[in-house]
């Protein structure tokens, strides 16, 4: 009896897994054309940015094998679409997010830990991280300052 129950549960799980493969969300793995890149301060900054950030923040996404298998494909697709929306170095004719790029790296918000688990090549050494931050500041500006820093003259803090 227990064996039949376990087999039925496994069959139900397998059937559910196969059924979710039919959900069309997360299947669009096209990369739009690169329209315009920023005026990078150096080739090194571009290389580090593409290595650590390019899969989600450019139109040059490398779609790994697991990005074709639901439900992981849903997460990968959503993260890529959101990443491109917030900061996309392939569409710099419509720039957004550059001024915050260094700050997100300084705070350790980017690249996300879950991304680094699947992409160890995106893990930067402390020296590479410092080099990336300096390059992002040189390329995009921004302060990369902490939450406690005072705004510069003429700058308005959030909530004011």
C-alpha positions, -999 to +999 in steps of 0.1 A: +000+000+000+028+025+010+047+016-022+016+023-044+011+056-026+048+066-032+046+055-068+014+075-073+030+106-058+061+103-079+039+098-111+019+129-101+050+149-096+065+138-129+033+145-147+031+180-132+067+186-142+060+175-177+028+196-179+046+228-168+070+224-197+040+234-219+036+268-203+049+293-229+063+318-205+101+320-204+107+305-238+116+337-256+154+335-257+160+359-284+186+387-279+176+420-294+203+437-314+229+458-296+219+493-305+246+514-287+270+507-258+281+534-233+314+552-238+333+528-216+362+543-197+383+512-206+381+478-223+387+463-188+355+479-174+335+466-203+350+431-199+343+430-162+308+444-167+300+418-193+315+390-173+296+398-140+265+416-153+261+410-191+237+381-190+209+402-174+220+438-182+227+435-220+213+422-252+241+396-253+225+371-229+239+336-229+210+313-223+222+282-204+206+247-208+186+251-176+169+283-190+149+260-212+134+239-184+104+252-164+101+264-137+137+276-137+132+291-172+105+313-158+129+328-132+157+332-156+135+349-182+119+372-156+153+382-141+167+389-176+137+410-187+138+430-154+176+434-156+174+448-191+146+471-181+165+487-152+200+488-168+209+477-203+244+485-217+233+474-251+207+502-255+226+532-244+207+553-268+181+552-240+203+552-209+190+543-175+205+529-143+241+538-150+244+562-121+234+535-097+256+507-112+286+512-090+265+516-058+247+483-063+281+466-067+295+484-036+265+473-015+269+437-027+235+437-043+249+428-077+256+403-090+230+384-069+242+354-049+219+330-066+233+341-100+269+334-087+259+299-077+251+290-114+278+313-129+311+311-110+328+330-138+309+361-127+325+360-092+350+388-090+381+389-069+384+419-045+408+436-069+385+430-099+355+442-079+374+474-070+384+478-106+348+474-118+335+499-093+361+525-103+353+518-140+316+521-135+320+554-117+343+567-145+319+555-172+285+564-157+293+588-129+272+584-097+285+585-062+285+550-050+281+565-016+266+550+015+231+556+028+245+580+054+262+603+030+249+638+026+235+648-008+256+671-029+245+707-034+214+709-055+207+672-050+174+661-034+172+631-011+145+606-017+114+615+003+120+653+001 
